[in-house]
Amino acid sequence: MNGLPNSVTLAQVQEALSSLGIPLTHVTRVTLDHHRGVTVQLYVTDDAGRKQVHAGCPLMTELTIPYETPEVSDAAADG
């Protein structure tokens, strides 16, 4: 398709994550789903920002940020 980028820069991804308030140093994977929203896999850290480990492996968690559903006014809902 014409007009689509061939790639995105790391700076663009970092800027997007920063705008969502997601700590870049903890991110291991980002997925964008046009139905669900943004899913980010992160390292689990303590209050000091240290990665938590169990049995020699870093602990991970997954955060999904759904798309905001636009509110429909009562008048529009009635048709």
Secondary structure, DSSP 8 states (H G I E B T S, - for coil): -TT--S---HHHHHHHHHHTT--GGGEEEEEEETTTEEEEEEE-B-TT--B-EETTEE-EEEEEE--------HHHHH-
